[in-house]
């Protein structure tokens, strides 16, 4: 078992530093965009995403940023919310719309170069297509929700406009300094929460064997027995159960495990269903390991909980829909 200090230094600290840098980059870019008036320029493109949802065009900047960095995109939304430009309802809807654009980044960084070669072209494209459809459906729900729930909403755009006289005579150095000061102020409110929550989560995960001992104490020595009824209900062979269990911990390892079974043991459709079920089950671990520390760090516990609940419920619902489509196909 790792010592408490090694867990904090080797696992929690690197993650906190990485996310802090990304959030700082996102918030810093947002502040620079405000200081130089670039928000208005970029918003001309983003408005095609935000107008149907009754969101201000400036939010489109954050949404488009997700295609480059999800963390930076969230950081920009957090900046808008902290400044009072967006209320909680508008922020939640913007977060939901973000989903597909965050997925686009992962196509080029994970799904395309990693999963497709592992699964093979046919199953790889089927699975990536399913995940893309799930993400797109969630974003469309966000657009629909905004069109109904944000109808008639008004936004104070003075928040995203630099507070300068009509003739902005500030030097570039002054604009950068102002943006930097705003960024540091925002990081001071985020980083302490981020550090505390990530530390608690990684310490808890390092002691996870105690949880398994507790499960065994109530008579469940093999967690796979809990998944066998699910596999049977979907018509999956017993060989799918270990894949689902592995996916619970690591989706990539799940894909590596299922790949040799395709063709002989699992049909392409069954392989995709198995991975989707694994993804559904892994929402629990993913929420504890990634979502809670990240969302709590950015938004705080109260609003972060709302974001997590909305995200998890929508993902679970549309993963179930995708499983149903493949099962009935």
N, C-alpha and C positions, 0 to 999 in steps of 0.2 A: 504494500500500500504506500502511495506517495505521501511524503510529509506535507503538512499544511503549507509550509513556506515554498516548497518546490511547485506545488499546484498553483500558487499565486504568482510566482515568478516565471514559470515555464508555460503556463496556459492562460491564466487570466490577464496578466500584464501585457503580453504581445497582442492579444485580441483587443484590449482596451486602447492600446497605442494605435493600432491599425485603424480602428473605427474612429478614434478621435481625429486622426489625420484626414480621413475621408469626410467626416462631418465638417471639420474645419475648412476643407477645400470647398465643400458644397455651400456652406454659409458664407465663406469668403467670396466665392464667385457671385453669390446672390447680392452681397453688399456692394461689390464692385459694379455689378450690373445696375444697381440702383444709383450709385454715385455717378456713373457715366451715362445714365439714361438708356442703357442697353435693354433693360427689361421691356420697355415699350417696343423696341425693334423686334426682339425675339417673340414677344407676345403676339405679333401680327400673324406668325405661323401657328402658335399655340392656341389662338382663339378658335380655330376650327375644331379643337378638342374640347374647349371649355364652354363655348357658346351654347351647345345643346344641353349642357348640364347647369347652365346659369351660374357658372363660375367666372371670376374676372379673368381677362386674357393673360394677366401676369402669371397665373397658376400654370398656364401652359408651358412656361419656361421650366418650372420644376418637373412637370410631367415628362417633357422631352429630355431633361437631364437624366432621367432614369435609364434611358437607353445607353448611357455611358457609365453611370454609377448610381445604383439604387440608394446607397448611403447618402450621396451628395444630394440626390433628389429629395429624400426625406429631410435632409438638413435644411433645404430651402423652404419646404413646407413648414417645418418647425419654426423657421424664422418668421414666416408670414403669420403663423398663429400667435407666436409670442408677441409680435408687434400689434396684434389686434386687427390685422387685415382680414383674417379668416376666423370665423367662429368655429366651435367644435363640429357642428353639423357639416359645414362646408369643407372642413379639413378631412373629416371621415370620408366624405364622398370623393374628394381629391385623391385620398389614399387608395380607395377602391379602383378608381380610374387608372392609377399608376400601374396596376398589376400587369397588364399586357406589355407595357413599355419596359418594365423591369425584366420581363421574360425575354424580350428581344435581345437584351444584352447577354443573357445566359445561353442563347442559341449559339453565339459566336465564341463564348468562353468555356462552355461546358457541354451542352447537348451535342453540338456539331463535332467538335474535335475529340470528345471523350466517349459519350454514350453511343453515338451512331457506329463508330468503328467496333465497339465492344459487342453491340447487339446485331450487327449486320445491317445492310442498307434497308431491307424491307421492314424488319421489326423496328429498327431504329427510327425510320421515318414515321412509322405508324405511332410509335410511342411519343416522339417529339410532336407530331401533329396533334395527338390527343392532349398533351400538356399545353400546346399553343391554343387549342380550342377552349380548354378550361380557363386559361388566363384571359383570352379574349371575351369569353362569356361573362367573367367577373367584371371586366372593365365596362362592358355594355350595361351591366346591372348598375354600375356607378353612374353612367351617363343617364340612364332612365331615372334613377333615384334623384339625381340633381335636377332633371327637367320637371319633376313633380315637387320635391321637397324644398328646392331653393328658388321656386318661382317668385319673382318680385323682390329678391334679395338685393340689397345695395351694399356697396363696398367703398371704404374710405381710401381712395387711391393716393392721398397725400402721404400714406405710410410708405409707399414704394417710390416716392419721388424725393430726390435730395432736397433738404431744407436749405435752399440757397436763394439769393435774390434773383430777379428775372434774368439778369446778366451774370452768368456763372463765371467768375474771374479766378476761381481757385486753380492752383497748379495741380499737375498730375500727382505730385508728392502729397499734397494736402488731401486729395481725393482718396489715394491709396491709404494714407494714415487714418482717415475717417472710417474707411471700410475695415481696416485692420482692428481698430478699437472696437467697432461694433461686433466683429467676429470673436475677439477675445472675451468680450462681455458675455456673449452667448455661450461660448465654451465653458466659461466659469460656472454656468448654471447647469450644463449638461454633463460634463466630465465626472464630477463627484458621484452623481447618480449612476452613471455608467460603470464606474469603478466598483462601487459597492455591490450593485446587482450582479455584475459578471463574476466578482469574487465569490459571492454566495452560491451562484449556480455551479461554478466549476468545483467548488469544495463539495457541494452536494453530489455532483456526478462522480467525483473521486471516491465517494463513500457509497456508491451505488450497489456494491456487493451486499450491503446490509439489507437493501430492498429485496434482492433476490433471495437472501436467507429468510426474509419475512414471508415471501411468497411460498418458498418451500415448506415453511413451518405450518402453513394452512393446507398442505397436502398437494401442492402443485409443483412437482419437481421439474416438469417439462412444460414451459410456457406454450410450446407448439400445440398442445392439446386444446388450448383456447381458440386456436385459429382453424383447426380441422373442420369444425362445423361450417365456418365461413367458406372455406375452400370447397367443401362438399356441396353447399348451396349453389355455388357458381359453376359446379361441374368440373372443377379443377382436380387434377390428380394429386395424390399425397405429396408428390415431389415438389409441388408449388409451396408447401408450408415452410420448408427451410428458407426458400427464397424470400418469402414475406418476412420471416423472422430476421434475416440478415438485413433486409431493406429497412427494418425498424431502426437499426443502428447506423447504417451507411448505404445510401441509395446506389452508389457506384459499385460497391461490393455485391449488392443485390443484382445489378445488371451483369456483373461478371459471373455470378452464380447461375443465373437463368440462361445465359448464352449457350452453354453446351447442351442444354435440354431442348432447345428449339429444333423442331423437326422430328426428333425421335420420341420425346416425351410430351412436349408441349407444342401445340399449333401456334402460329404467329399471333392469332387472336388471344389464345390462352396465355401466352407469354406477356402480352401487353396488359391483360386483365390482372395477372399476377403482380406485375410491377405497379399498377395503379392501386391495387389493394395494399401493397407494401407502402406506397406513398400515403395512402389514407391512414394506415396504422402509424406511420412514422410522424404524423402531425403531432402526436403527443410528445415524442422526444424532441422534435424540432422546435416545438413551442417552448419547452423548458430550456433547451440548450441555446437557441438562437433568438427566438421572438421575444421572450420575456426580458432578457437583459438588453437587447437592442431597443425595443419599443419603450421599455421603462426608462432607459437612459435618455432617449430623445424626448419623450413626452411627459415623463413622470408616471407614477403608478396608476393614478385615476384614469387619465385619458389613454395611457398606454394599454390598460386593460380593455378599454372599449375598442381600440384598434385591433388588438389581438383577437378578441371575440368575433368581431366582424370578419376579419381575414380568415380565421380558422373555419368559421361556419360556412362562408362562401366557398372556400376551397373544398371542404368536405362535401358540400352539397353537389358541386359540379364534378368532383371526382366520382361520386356515386352515379351521376348522370352518365358520365363517360363509360364507367363500368357497365351500366345498363345497356348502352348503345352497342358495345362490343359483345356483350352476352347475348343480345337479341339478334345480332347481325347474322 
